[in-house]
Structure formats: structure tokens, C-alpha cells
């Protein structure tokens, strides 16, 4: 697979992930605590794809590396909020575990991309 094709597929994958985060966030309880977590989760989960798209349009290798680092950071934060949801037992594991798995995979992938640029 060429770099361009890989980049396009990862853009689609991160966009689909953002949609799954938005759909999951609807299931979070509408309490003051739940709203805080929902806001944080939605921000970080949708930011991954937005920042990845920006990375693909970066002006230099250094800019690309910086933006990939931001993507990985957002993926890690997203995983954190998903772990909080799990700890709070706000939904059944089967409702959020597929999203957790995708977050872990995206984090590993983005971290790997960042390391290859070092």
C-alpha cells in the first residue's frame, strides 16, 4: 500500500472513530459528572481525525511529526476517558469495548508513525 493510500484509509478510519465516539457519548448519563466526561471524550475522540487530516497537509516533516504527536496524545486521552466510563460502570462493556479497542489500535498506530519519523 502506498503512503497516500494508507493516509487516505487512516483519514477515513479516524473519521469513523469520531462518529463512534459521538454515538457512544450519547449513552453517557446526563448528570453534571457525565456531561464533563462526555465533553472531554467527544473533544479528544473527534480531535484525532481532525489533527490527522491536518498532519497530512503539513508543510514539513517536522510539522507532520508534531501533528502526529498531537494525534497520539488525543488517542491516549480518549482511551483515558473510556477507562473512566468503564470504572464508573455507566454502560455495559460490550457497548464501549469495541471503541476502546479501536482507540488502543489508533494510539499504537499513531505512536508507531511518530517513532518512524525520529
N, C-alpha and C positions, 0 to 999 in steps of 0.2 A: 504494500500500500504506500502510495506517495505521501509526502508530508502534507500537501494541500488537501488530499482526500481524507487523511487522518484528521486534520484540523477541522474540516467541514463536518465530519462524523462526530467529533467531540463537541463541536458547537451545538449540533442537534441533540446530542446526549445531555449536555448541561442544560439546555432549554427544557427538555422533557423532565429533567430532575427538578427544575424550578417549578414546573407545573405540579409535579407530585408533592412538592413541599407546600405549595399553596393549598392543594386539596387536603393534605394532612392537617394543616393549620386550622382548617375549619372545624376539625374534630376536637380541638383543644377547648377545655371548659372556658366559658365566658365569665371568669372571675377576674379580679384585679391581677392576681398572680398569673393566671392563664393568659391574659392579654399581654402581659410583659413578655412571657415566653413566646407567644405567637408572633409578636412583633419582631423579636430578636431572631427567631427561627426563619421567618419569612425574609427578613433582610439578608441574613447570611446565605440562606439557601438559594435565593434568586441572584445574589451577587456573584456567585461562582461563574455562571454562564455569561453574565454581562461583562465581567472582567476578562474572561477567556476570549470573548469576541474582541474586546479592546486589545488584548495581547496579540491577537492575530493581525491587527492593523498597526502594530507598534512601528516606530521609526528606526529602531536599532535593536541589536541583540541584547544590550543592557536593559533597554526599555521592556523588551519581551520578557526577559528573565525576572525583572521586578514585578511585572503584572502577573506572571505565572506564580510567583511567590505569594501575591495577594490572593490569587485563586485558591492556592493550597491552604492559606490561612483561613479563608472563608469556609472551605470544606471542613477543616478541623473544627471551627466554631460551630458549624451546623451539626456536626456529629456530637459536640458537647451538648447542644440544646436537645437533641434527640435522646441522649442519655438521661438528661434531666426529666424529660417526658416519661421515659421508662421508669426511672426511680420514683416518680410521682404516681405511677400506675394510672395515668389518665386515660389510657386506651389499652386494648389488648395487643400483645406482642405482634401478632400477625398483621395488625393494622399499620405498624410503623417499622417492623423489622426489615422489609424489603427496601424501604427508604434509607434505613441505617446502613444496610449492606452497600447500596449504591453510593452513599456518602463516603464510606470506607474505601471503596474502589476508586472513586474520583480523587480522594485525598492521596492514595498511593500512586495513582497515575500522574497527577499534577506534581507530586513531590519528585517522582522519577524524572519527569521532564525538566524540572528545575535543576536537579543534580547533573543531568547530562550537559547542561549549559555552563557548569562550573569549570 
